[in-house]
Amino acid sequence: MSRTRVGEVLALVQRFVGEAESDGSRLVVVTRGDMTLEPDPATAGVWVWCGSAQAEYPGRIVIADVGSHDDVALAVASGEPQVGGVRRPAVRAAAVAVTSEASEPQGWDPEGTVLITGAGGALGTLLARHLVTEYGVRHLLLLSRRGRVGSEELADELEALGAAVTFATCDVADRESLSAALAEVPAEHPLTAVLHAAGVLDDGVVTALTPERVRRGSCGRRSTVPGCWTS
Ligand SMILES: NC(=O)c1ccc[n+]([C@@H]2O[C@H](COP(=O)([O-])OP(=O)(O)OC[C@H]3O[C@@H](n4cnc5c(N)ncnc54)[C@H](OP(=O)(O)O)[C@@H]3O)[C@@H](O)[C@H]2O)c1
């Protein structure tokens, strides 16, 4: 699915929710990117903000990822608001299973380096602090385009807690720059985890979005970290 198509879907959803006569009817947004496997960035983006649109207009929008248009009715009949991987005969709801068992903290290797992209941001800061205080992580590589600038306080705090903090000034969507940053990870503290929190936030209610805002906020930059999506 192309970015142009993302804008077209946005316009369609906006028209639907804006039309009085559409009250009581449902809009079914159909994708064919197999969301449960390896979606392309635009399909993933449509799924994410359609999820927000569903929250704003409960019961009025269904999003279904199907193998063929013959499967659309099957997806709608499931009664789920988000249906992924509809490939006859199976229908998989895109609901996230929540376990009731409290999970014990996993054993993070204190000798390993944990990379956090977008580390200077709201989520990255929380993640870094949480990993150090709750999981005993001791080697952090904090990556963002501004690097250390603006994150001195965070670095001081983490270092006071016993962590060694290294900054990388890098655009995570720039493959060469990212490779260079990863090459700096010392062999004695190899990379053991990557947490991807880099992203550009430009959110708003569905009727206030424009293709440009969607591009800037969700799909403008594709991460070079495989399988990682920011929003
Ligand atoms: N905050 C929330 O409650 C929340 C909830 C759900 C989803 N999200 C999503 O999570 C992501 C992060 O949210 P946030 O609230 O933490 O945003 P934020 O406070 O704006 O932080 C974003 C961070 O990402 C970095 N960054 C942006 N583009 C980058 C790039 N190309 N390469 C490297 N670093 C980059 C920024 O630093 P530089 O500008 O220096 O690069 C900044 O450190 C966003 O995509 C957001 O939509 C956030």
The ligand as a MOL file (V3000), in Angstrom:
LIG
                    3D

  0  0  0     0  0            999 V3000
M  V30 BEGIN CTAB
M  V30 COUNTS 48 52 0 0 0
M  V30 BEGIN ATOM
M  V30 1 N 4.1510 9.2180 24.5220 0
M  V30 2 C 3.1340 8.3610 24.4160 0
M  V30 3 O 2.2610 8.2510 25.3000 0
M  V30 4 C 3.0450 7.4640 23.2140 0
M  V30 5 C 2.0390 6.5030 23.1600 0
M  V30 6 C 1.9560 5.6360 22.0580 0
M  V30 7 C 2.8600 5.7630 21.0240 0
M  V30 8 N 3.8160 6.7290 21.0790 0 CHG=1
M  V30 9 C 4.7440 6.7900 19.9650 0
M  V30 10 O 6.0590 6.4950 20.4360 0
M  V30 11 C 7.0110 7.3130 19.7450 0
M  V30 12 C 7.8070 8.1200 20.7640 0
M  V30 13 O 6.8870 8.9260 21.5100 0
M  V30 14 P 7.4100 9.9970 22.5470 0
M  V30 15 O 6.2000 10.5310 23.2440 0
M  V30 16 O 8.5010 9.4140 23.3560 0 CHG=-1
M  V30 17 O 7.9430 11.1030 21.5510 0
M  V30 18 P 9.0210 12.2470 21.8370 0
M  V30 19 O 8.9930 12.6710 23.2740 0
M  V30 20 O 8.8260 13.2730 20.7790 0
M  V30 21 O 10.4020 11.5120 21.5770 0
M  V30 22 C 10.7680 11.0340 20.3280 0
M  V30 23 C 12.2390 10.7100 20.3730 0
M  V30 24 O 12.6000 10.0960 19.1510 0
M  V30 25 C 13.7610 10.7350 18.6470 0
M  V30 26 N 13.6910 10.6040 17.1970 0
M  V30 27 C 12.7150 11.0320 16.3550 0
M  V30 28 N 13.0070 10.7090 15.0990 0
M  V30 29 C 14.1840 10.0490 15.1370 0
M  V30 30 C 15.0050 9.4660 14.1560 0
M  V30 31 N 14.6740 9.5110 12.8570 0
M  V30 32 N 16.1600 8.8790 14.5370 0
M  V30 33 C 16.5070 8.8410 15.8360 0
M  V30 34 N 15.7810 9.3680 16.8190 0
M  V30 35 C 14.6250 9.9810 16.4720 0
M  V30 36 C 13.6730 12.1670 19.1710 0
M  V30 37 O 14.9370 12.7890 19.3250 0
M  V30 38 P 15.6250 13.6340 18.1470 0
M  V30 39 O 14.6070 14.6130 17.6860 0
M  V30 40 O 16.8170 14.2290 18.8120 0
M  V30 41 O 15.9970 12.6350 17.1010 0
M  V30 42 C 13.1270 11.9150 20.5750 0
M  V30 43 O 14.1740 11.5640 21.4520 0
M  V30 44 C 6.2160 8.1980 18.7790 0
M  V30 45 O 6.2210 7.5890 17.5040 0
M  V30 46 C 4.8200 8.1820 19.3640 0
M  V30 47 O 3.8650 8.3690 18.3540 0
M  V30 48 C 3.9330 7.5610 22.1370 0
M  V30 END ATOM
M  V30 BEGIN BOND
M  V30 1 1 1 2
M  V30 2 2 2 3
M  V30 3 1 2 4
M  V30 4 1 4 5
M  V30 5 2 4 48
M  V30 6 2 5 6
M  V30 7 1 6 7
M  V30 8 2 7 8
M  V30 9 1 8 9
M  V30 10 1 8 48
M  V30 11 1 9 10
M  V30 12 1 9 46
M  V30 13 1 10 11
M  V30 14 1 11 12
M  V30 15 1 11 44
M  V30 16 1 12 13
M  V30 17 1 13 14
M  V30 18 2 14 15
M  V30 19 1 14 16
M  V30 20 1 14 17
M  V30 21 1 17 18
M  V30 22 2 18 19
M  V30 23 1 18 20
M  V30 24 1 18 21
M  V30 25 1 21 22
M  V30 26 1 22 23
M  V30 27 1 23 24
M  V30 28 1 23 42
M  V30 29 1 24 25
M  V30 30 1 25 26
M  V30 31 1 25 36
M  V30 32 1 26 27
M  V30 33 1 26 35
M  V30 34 2 27 28
M  V30 35 1 28 29
M  V30 36 1 29 30
M  V30 37 2 29 35
M  V30 38 1 30 31
M  V30 39 2 30 32
M  V30 40 1 32 33
M  V30 41 2 33 34
M  V30 42 1 34 35
M  V30 43 1 36 37
M  V30 44 1 36 42
M  V30 45 1 37 38
M  V30 46 2 38 39
M  V30 47 1 38 40
M  V30 48 1 38 41
M  V30 49 1 42 43
M  V30 50 1 44 45
M  V30 51 1 44 46
M  V30 52 1 46 47
M  V30 END BOND
M  V30 END CTAB
M  END
